[in-house]
Amino acid sequence: MPCLPMFSPKSSENVNTKDDYEVQTWNPLRLLVLRLGLTELAMTSPLNYGKYAPDDIFACAYCGAPLFAANAKYDSGSGWPSFWRSFEETSVSYKREWDNRLECRCRRCSSHLGHVFMDGPRPETVSADVLQKSPVTDPRSGAYLPRFCINGAALIHRPAPKEEVNDKS
């Protein structure tokens, strides 16, 4: 079943405010997570259980901006989709909350995604070439990589584009 974006930009130009989007779904769970910052129940996201190609992308369900690559997804055992790095430096913004948790938001549209904890995988357990591509803006702490603990309702899965085969025989 294909995942459809919840909102789409009215244009592909710079989109910076919620007024730059058209509503394409009234999914109440997504609205509660993205716009009000609520947390979905653990173990309820289908994104926890799928198999994904390394080049697949997880994008913001509000604006469609790429947020995480499948090659950074791992099973943290937390009950929510988890990633150890963001897609690129301009993907995610951070805000320290009143209870000292680090909230992560889509940098383009400010939608709530989830939280970042400093108990992710150890650097030596991930691919060195993927680790080198890790954005410098991602939080760092000691011996562990960050764990982006993300609400599945905040994400849409985009399969990697399939390469066209040009058979000229």
CYANA upper distance limits for C-alpha pairs under 8 A (distance plus 0.5 A):
  3 CYS  CA    156 ILE  CA      6.49
  3 CYS  CA    157 HIS  CA      6.88
  3 CYS  CA    158 ARG  CA      8.27
  4 LEU  CA    156 ILE  CA      7.59
  5 PRO  CA     24 GLN  CA      8.01
  5 PRO  CA     61 ALA  CA      5.85
  5 PRO  CA     62 TYR  CA      7.40
  5 PRO  CA     63 CYS  CA      8.27
  5 PRO  CA     64 GLY  CA      7.21
  5 PRO  CA    156 ILE  CA      6.96
  6 MET  CA     23 VAL  CA      7.31
  6 MET  CA     24 GLN  CA      5.88
  6 MET  CA     25 THR  CA      5.78
  6 MET  CA     26 TRP  CA      8.36
  6 MET  CA     27 ASN  CA      8.28
  6 MET  CA     30 ARG  CA      8.47
  6 MET  CA     61 ALA  CA      5.84
  6 MET  CA     62 TYR  CA      6.00
  6 MET  CA     63 CYS  CA      8.28
  7 PHE  CA     21 TYR  CA      6.66
  7 PHE  CA     22 GLU  CA      6.21
  7 PHE  CA     23 VAL  CA      5.50
  7 PHE  CA     24 GLN  CA      5.64
  7 PHE  CA     25 THR  CA      7.55
  7 PHE  CA     61 ALA  CA      7.31
  7 PHE  CA     62 TYR  CA      5.37
  7 PHE  CA     63 CYS  CA      6.24
  7 PHE  CA     64 GLY  CA      8.05
  8 SER  CA     21 TYR  CA      6.11
  8 SER  CA     22 GLU  CA      6.39
  8 SER  CA     23 VAL  CA      7.78
  8 SER  CA     24 GLN  CA      7.74
  8 SER  CA     62 TYR  CA      7.50
  8 SER  CA     63 CYS  CA      6.00
  8 SER  CA     64 GLY  CA      7.20
  9 PRO  CA     15 VAL  CA      7.52
  9 PRO  CA     20 ASP  CA      6.52
  9 PRO  CA     21 TYR  CA      5.10
  9 PRO  CA     22 GLU  CA      7.06
  9 PRO  CA     63 CYS  CA      6.73
 10 LYS  CA     20 ASP  CA      6.51
 10 LYS  CA     21 TYR  CA      6.01
 10 LYS  CA     22 GLU  CA      6.89
 11 SER  CA     15 VAL  CA      8.26
 11 SER  CA     20 ASP  CA      8.37
 15 VAL  CA     20 ASP  CA      6.27
 15 VAL  CA    108 ARG  CA      7.43
 15 VAL  CA    109 CYS  CA      7.99
 16 ASN  CA     20 ASP  CA      7.40
 16 ASN  CA    108 ARG  CA      6.40
 16 ASN  CA    109 CYS  CA      6.34
 17 THR  CA     21 TYR  CA      8.39
 17 THR  CA    109 CYS  CA      6.63
 18 LYS  CA    109 CYS  CA      7.03
 21 TYR  CA     63 CYS  CA      7.73
 26 TRP  CA     31 LEU  CA      7.85
 27 ASN  CA     31 LEU  CA      6.85
 28 PRO  CA     32 LEU  CA      6.62
 29 LEU  CA     33 VAL  CA      6.71
 29 LEU  CA     40 GLU  CA      8.03
 29 LEU  CA    153 ALA  CA      7.32
 30 ARG  CA     34 LEU  CA      6.31
 30 ARG  CA     61 ALA  CA      8.31
 30 ARG  CA    153 ALA  CA      5.67
 30 ARG  CA    154 ALA  CA      6.76
 31 LEU  CA     35 ARG  CA      6.02
 31 LEU  CA     36 LEU  CA      7.64
 32 LEU  CA     36 LEU  CA      5.56
 32 LEU  CA     37 GLY  CA      6.95
 32 LEU  CA     38 LEU  CA      6.17
 33 VAL  CA     37 GLY  CA      5.24
 33 VAL  CA     38 LEU  CA      5.06
 33 VAL  CA     39 THR  CA      6.46
 33 VAL  CA     40 GLU  CA      7.59
 33 VAL  CA    112 HIS  CA      6.96
 33 VAL  CA    113 LEU  CA      7.91
 33 VAL  CA    151 ASN  CA      7.92
 33 VAL  CA    153 ALA  CA      7.39
 33 VAL  CA    154 ALA  CA      7.11
 34 LEU  CA     38 LEU  CA      8.16
 34 LEU  CA     62 TYR  CA      7.77
 34 LEU  CA    111 SER  CA      5.30
 34 LEU  CA    112 HIS  CA      5.21
 34 LEU  CA    113 LEU  CA      7.08
 34 LEU  CA    153 ALA  CA      8.44
 34 LEU  CA    154 ALA  CA      6.47
 35 ARG  CA    111 SER  CA      6.40
 35 ARG  CA    112 HIS  CA      7.01
 36 LEU  CA    112 HIS  CA      8.01
 37 GLY  CA    111 SER  CA      8.47
 37 GLY  CA    112 HIS  CA      5.81
 37 GLY  CA    113 LEU  CA      8.23
 37 GLY  CA    114 GLY  CA      8.38
 39 THR  CA    114 GLY  CA      7.98
 39 THR  CA    151 ASN  CA      7.05
 40 GLU  CA     44 THR  CA      7.96
 40 GLU  CA    151 ASN  CA      6.71
 40 GLU  CA    152 GLY  CA      8.30
 40 GLU  CA    153 ALA  CA      7.91
 42 ALA  CA     78 SER  CA      7.95
 42 ALA  CA     79 GLY  CA      5.06
 42 ALA  CA     80 TRP  CA      6.34
 43 MET  CA     48 ASN  CA      7.76
 43 MET  CA     79 GLY  CA      4.91
 43 MET  CA     80 TRP  CA      6.72
 44 THR  CA     79 GLY  CA      8.18
 44 THR  CA     80 TRP  CA      8.40
 45 SER  CA     49 TYR  CA      8.38
 45 SER  CA     80 TRP  CA      7.40
 45 SER  CA     81 PRO  CA      8.02
 45 SER  CA    151 ASN  CA      8.15
 45 SER  CA    152 GLY  CA      5.65
 45 SER  CA    153 ALA  CA      7.62
 46 PRO  CA     50 GLY  CA      7.27
 46 PRO  CA    152 GLY  CA      7.91
 47 LEU  CA     81 PRO  CA      6.81
 47 LEU  CA    152 GLY  CA      6.61
 47 LEU  CA    157 HIS  CA      8.48
 48 ASN  CA     75 ASP  CA      8.22
 48 ASN  CA     79 GLY  CA      7.94
 48 ASN  CA     80 TRP  CA      7.02
 48 ASN  CA     81 PRO  CA      5.79
 48 ASN  CA    152 GLY  CA      8.38
 52 TYR  CA     56 ASP  CA      6.91
 52 TYR  CA     70 ALA  CA      6.77
 52 TYR  CA    159 PRO  CA      8.28
 53 ALA  CA     70 ALA  CA      7.08
 53 ALA  CA     71 ASN  CA      8.13
 53 ALA  CA    159 PRO  CA      7.93
 53 ALA  CA    160 ALA  CA      7.76
 54 PRO  CA     69 ALA  CA      7.66
 54 PRO  CA     70 ALA  CA      5.53
 54 PRO  CA     71 ASN  CA      4.97
 55 ASP  CA     69 ALA  CA      7.07
 55 ASP  CA     70 ALA  CA      6.72
 55 ASP  CA     71 ASN  CA      7.27
 55 ASP  CA    159 PRO  CA      8.04
 55 ASP  CA    160 ALA  CA      5.82
 56 ASP  CA     69 ALA  CA      6.52
 56 ASP  CA     70 ALA  CA      5.76
 56 ASP  CA     71 ASN  CA      8.34
 56 ASP  CA    157 HIS  CA      7.85
 56 ASP  CA    158 ARG  CA      6.37
 56 ASP  CA    159 PRO  CA      5.13
 56 ASP  CA    160 ALA  CA      4.97
 57 ILE  CA     66 PRO  CA      6.96
 57 ILE  CA     67 LEU  CA      7.94
 57 ILE  CA     68 PHE  CA      6.48
 57 ILE  CA     69 ALA  CA      5.17
 57 ILE  CA     70 ALA  CA      6.38
 57 ILE  CA    157 HIS  CA      6.55
 57 ILE  CA    158 ARG  CA      5.59
 57 ILE  CA    159 PRO  CA      6.91
 57 ILE  CA    160 ALA  CA      7.36
 58 PHE  CA     66 PRO  CA      6.63
 58 PHE  CA     67 LEU  CA      6.38
 58 PHE  CA     68 PHE  CA      5.61
 58 PHE  CA     69 ALA  CA      6.57
 58 PHE  CA     70 ALA  CA      7.55
 58 PHE  CA    155 LEU  CA      6.44
 58 PHE  CA    156 ILE  CA      6.06
 58 PHE  CA    157 HIS  CA      5.17
 58 PHE  CA    158 ARG  CA      6.53
 59 ALA  CA     64 GLY  CA      5.77
 59 ALA  CA     65 ALA  CA      5.80
 59 ALA  CA     66 PRO  CA      4.70
 59 ALA  CA     67 LEU  CA      5.59
 59 ALA  CA     68 PHE  CA      7.30
 59 ALA  CA    155 LEU  CA      5.93
 59 ALA  CA    156 ILE  CA      5.73
 59 ALA  CA    157 HIS  CA      6.91
 59 ALA  CA    158 ARG  CA      7.60
 60 CYS  CA     64 GLY  CA      5.20
 60 CYS  CA     65 ALA  CA      5.81
 60 CYS  CA     66 PRO  CA      6.92
 60 CYS  CA     67 LEU  CA      6.92
 60 CYS  CA    106 CYS  CA      7.28
 60 CYS  CA    111 SER  CA      8.49
 60 CYS  CA    154 ALA  CA      6.56
 60 CYS  CA    155 LEU  CA      5.46
 60 CYS  CA    156 ILE  CA      6.78
 61 ALA  CA    153 ALA  CA      7.85
 61 ALA  CA    154 ALA  CA      5.75
 61 ALA  CA    155 LEU  CA      5.31
 61 ALA  CA    156 ILE  CA      5.82
 62 TYR  CA    109 CYS  CA      7.96
 62 TYR  CA    111 SER  CA      7.52
 62 TYR  CA    154 ALA  CA      7.97
 63 CYS  CA    108 ARG  CA      8.00
 63 CYS  CA    109 CYS  CA      7.00
 64 GLY  CA    156 ILE  CA      8.33
 65 ALA  CA     91 SER  CA      7.73
 65 ALA  CA    106 CYS  CA      8.20
 65 ALA  CA    108 ARG  CA      7.52
 66 PRO  CA     87 PHE  CA      7.09
 66 PRO  CA     91 SER  CA      7.11
 67 LEU  CA     86 SER  CA      6.39
 67 LEU  CA     87 PHE  CA      5.55
 67 LEU  CA     88 GLU  CA      7.92
 67 LEU  CA     91 SER  CA      5.70
 67 LEU  CA     92 VAL  CA      7.23
 67 LEU  CA    106 CYS  CA      7.82
 68 PHE  CA     72 ALA  CA      7.59
 68 PHE  CA     73 LYS  CA      8.38
 68 PHE  CA     83 PHE  CA      7.68
 68 PHE  CA     85 ARG  CA      7.57
 68 PHE  CA     86 SER  CA      5.41
 68 PHE  CA     87 PHE  CA      4.88
 69 ALA  CA     73 LYS  CA      7.55
 69 ALA  CA     86 SER  CA      7.79
 69 ALA  CA     87 PHE  CA      6.17
 71 ASN  CA    130 VAL  CA      8.19
 72 ALA  CA     83 PHE  CA      5.71
 72 ALA  CA     84 TRP  CA      6.03
 72 ALA  CA     85 ARG  CA      6.46
 72 ALA  CA     86 SER  CA      8.35
 72 ALA  CA    130 VAL  CA      8.47
 73 LYS  CA     81 PRO  CA      7.95
 73 LYS  CA     82 SER  CA      6.25
 73 LYS  CA     83 PHE  CA      4.79
 73 LYS  CA     84 TRP  CA      7.17
 74 TYR  CA     81 PRO  CA      8.22
 74 TYR  CA     82 SER  CA      6.30
 74 TYR  CA     83 PHE  CA      6.42
 74 TYR  CA     84 TRP  CA      8.04
 75 ASP  CA     81 PRO  CA      7.85
 75 ASP  CA     82 SER  CA      6.94
 76 SER  CA     82 SER  CA      6.72
 76 SER  CA    120 GLY  CA      8.00
 78 SER  CA     82 SER  CA      8.46
 78 SER  CA    149 CYS  CA      8.31
 80 TRP  CA    149 CYS  CA      6.55
 80 TRP  CA    150 ILE  CA      6.54
 80 TRP  CA    151 ASN  CA      6.65
 80 TRP  CA    152 GLY  CA      7.28
 81 PRO  CA    149 CYS  CA      6.66
 81 PRO  CA    150 ILE  CA      6.00
 81 PRO  CA    151 ASN  CA      7.23
 81 PRO  CA    152 GLY  CA      6.68
 82 SER  CA    147 ARG  CA      6.75
 82 SER  CA    148 PHE  CA      5.87
 82 SER  CA    149 CYS  CA      5.32
 82 SER  CA    150 ILE  CA      6.60
 83 PHE  CA    146 PRO  CA      8.50
 83 PHE  CA    147 ARG  CA      6.33
 83 PHE  CA    148 PHE  CA      5.55
 83 PHE  CA    149 CYS  CA      7.45
 83 PHE  CA    150 ILE  CA      8.48
 84 TRP  CA    120 GLY  CA      6.74
 84 TRP  CA    121 PRO  CA      7.61
 84 TRP  CA    145 LEU  CA      6.60
 84 TRP  CA    146 PRO  CA      5.82
 84 TRP  CA    147 ARG  CA      5.50
 84 TRP  CA    148 PHE  CA      6.52
 85 ARG  CA    134 SER  CA      6.51
 85 ARG  CA    135 PRO  CA      7.80
 85 ARG  CA    138 ASP  CA      7.17
 85 ARG  CA    145 LEU  CA      8.36
 85 ARG  CA    146 PRO  CA      7.39
 85 ARG  CA    147 ARG  CA      8.15
 85 ARG  CA    148 PHE  CA      7.72
 86 SER  CA     91 SER  CA      7.18
 86 SER  CA     92 VAL  CA      7.39
 86 SER  CA    134 SER  CA      7.70
 86 SER  CA    135 PRO  CA      7.38
 86 SER  CA    138 ASP  CA      7.38
 87 PHE  CA     91 SER  CA      6.70
 87 PHE  CA    134 SER  CA      8.31
 87 PHE  CA    135 PRO  CA      8.03
 88 GLU  CA     92 VAL  CA      8.48
 88 GLU  CA    134 SER  CA      7.92
 88 GLU  CA    135 PRO  CA      6.04
 89 GLU  CA    135 PRO  CA      5.63
 89 GLU  CA    136 VAL  CA      7.37
 89 GLU  CA    137 THR  CA      6.20
 89 GLU  CA    138 ASP  CA      8.05
 90 THR  CA    107 ARG  CA      7.01
 91 SER  CA    106 CYS  CA      6.73
 91 SER  CA    107 ARG  CA      5.99
 91 SER  CA    108 ARG  CA      7.82
 92 VAL  CA    104 CYS  CA      6.80
 92 VAL  CA    105 ARG  CA      6.10
 92 VAL  CA    106 CYS  CA      5.40
 92 VAL  CA    107 ARG  CA      5.26
 93 SER  CA    104 CYS  CA      6.18
 93 SER  CA    105 ARG  CA      5.74
 93 SER  CA    106 CYS  CA      6.70
 93 SER  CA    107 ARG  CA      5.49
 93 SER  CA    110 SER  CA      8.39
 94 TYR  CA    102 LEU  CA      6.99
 94 TYR  CA    103 GLU  CA      6.10
 94 TYR  CA    104 CYS  CA      5.15
 94 TYR  CA    105 ARG  CA      6.76
 95 LYS  CA    102 LEU  CA      6.27
 95 LYS  CA    103 GLU  CA      5.66
 95 LYS  CA    104 CYS  CA      7.04
 96 ARG  CA    100 ASN  CA      6.35
 96 ARG  CA    101 ARG  CA      6.42
 96 ARG  CA    102 LEU  CA      5.16
 96 ARG  CA    103 GLU  CA      6.61
 97 GLU  CA    101 ARG  CA      5.89
 97 GLU  CA    102 LEU  CA      6.66
 97 GLU  CA    103 GLU  CA      7.11
101 ARG  CA    115 HIS  CA      7.43
101 ARG  CA    116 VAL  CA      7.99
101 ARG  CA    117 PHE  CA      8.24
102 LEU  CA    115 HIS  CA      6.04
102 LEU  CA    116 VAL  CA      5.96
102 LEU  CA    117 PHE  CA      7.69
103 GLU  CA    112 HIS  CA      8.15
103 GLU  CA    113 LEU  CA      8.23
103 GLU  CA    114 GLY  CA      6.46
103 GLU  CA    115 HIS  CA      4.87
103 GLU  CA    116 VAL  CA      6.82
104 CYS  CA    112 HIS  CA      7.03
104 CYS  CA    113 LEU  CA      6.26
104 CYS  CA    114 GLY  CA      6.12
104 CYS  CA    115 HIS  CA      5.85
104 CYS  CA    116 VAL  CA      7.10
105 ARG  CA    110 SER  CA      5.81
105 ARG  CA    111 SER  CA      5.84
105 ARG  CA    112 HIS  CA      5.16
105 ARG  CA    113 LEU  CA      5.68
105 ARG  CA    114 GLY  CA      7.73
106 CYS  CA    110 SER  CA      5.40
106 CYS  CA    111 SER  CA      5.79
106 CYS  CA    112 HIS  CA      7.24
106 CYS  CA    113 LEU  CA      7.27
107 ARG  CA    111 SER  CA      8.44
111 SER  CA    154 ALA  CA      8.48
112 HIS  CA    154 ALA  CA      7.86
113 LEU  CA    150 ILE  CA      6.02
113 LEU  CA    151 ASN  CA      6.43
113 LEU  CA    154 ALA  CA      6.03
113 LEU  CA    155 LEU  CA      8.38
114 GLY  CA    148 PHE  CA      7.80
114 GLY  CA    149 CYS  CA      6.25
114 GLY  CA    150 ILE  CA      4.96
114 GLY  CA    151 ASN  CA      6.19
115 HIS  CA    148 PHE  CA      6.53
115 HIS  CA    149 CYS  CA      5.88
115 HIS  CA    150 ILE  CA      7.05
116 VAL  CA    146 PRO  CA      6.92
116 VAL  CA    147 ARG  CA      6.00
116 VAL  CA    148 PHE  CA      5.02
116 VAL  CA    149 CYS  CA      6.43
117 PHE  CA    146 PRO  CA      6.27
117 PHE  CA    147 ARG  CA      5.60
117 PHE  CA    148 PHE  CA      7.09
117 PHE  CA    149 CYS  CA      7.93
118 MET  CA    139 PRO  CA      8.39
118 MET  CA    140 ARG  CA      7.76
118 MET  CA    141 SER  CA      6.66
118 MET  CA    144 TYR  CA      6.89
118 MET  CA    145 LEU  CA      6.90
118 MET  CA    146 PRO  CA      5.15
118 MET  CA    147 ARG  CA      6.54
119 ASP  CA    144 TYR  CA      6.31
119 ASP  CA    145 LEU  CA      7.25
119 ASP  CA    146 PRO  CA      6.64
119 ASP  CA    147 ARG  CA      6.52
120 GLY  CA    144 TYR  CA      6.08
120 GLY  CA    145 LEU  CA      5.37
120 GLY  CA    146 PRO  CA      5.35
120 GLY  CA    147 ARG  CA      4.82
121 PRO  CA    125 THR  CA      7.19
121 PRO  CA    126 VAL  CA      8.17
121 PRO  CA    144 TYR  CA      6.21
121 PRO  CA    145 LEU  CA      6.05
121 PRO  CA    146 PRO  CA      8.02
121 PRO  CA    147 ARG  CA      8.07
122 ARG  CA    126 VAL  CA      7.98
122 ARG  CA    143 ALA  CA      6.73
122 ARG  CA    144 TYR  CA      5.16
122 ARG  CA    145 LEU  CA      6.45
123 PRO  CA    131 LEU  CA      7.97
123 PRO  CA    143 ALA  CA      7.92
123 PRO  CA    144 TYR  CA      6.98
123 PRO  CA    145 LEU  CA      6.76
124 GLU  CA    128 ALA  CA      8.19
126 VAL  CA    130 VAL  CA      7.99
126 VAL  CA    131 LEU  CA      7.27
127 SER  CA    131 LEU  CA      6.58
128 ALA  CA    132 GLN  CA      6.72
129 ASP  CA    133 LYS  CA      7.29
130 VAL  CA    134 SER  CA      7.30
134 SER  CA    138 ASP  CA      7.98
138 ASP  CA    146 PRO  CA      8.04
139 PRO  CA    146 PRO  CA      6.76
140 ARG  CA    144 TYR  CA      8.13
140 ARG  CA    145 LEU  CA      6.83
140 ARG  CA    146 PRO  CA      6.86
141 SER  CA    145 LEU  CA      7.45
141 SER  CA    146 PRO  CA      8.02
150 ILE  CA    154 ALA  CA      7.82
151 ASN  CA    155 LEU  CA      7.76
152 GLY  CA    156 ILE  CA      8.40
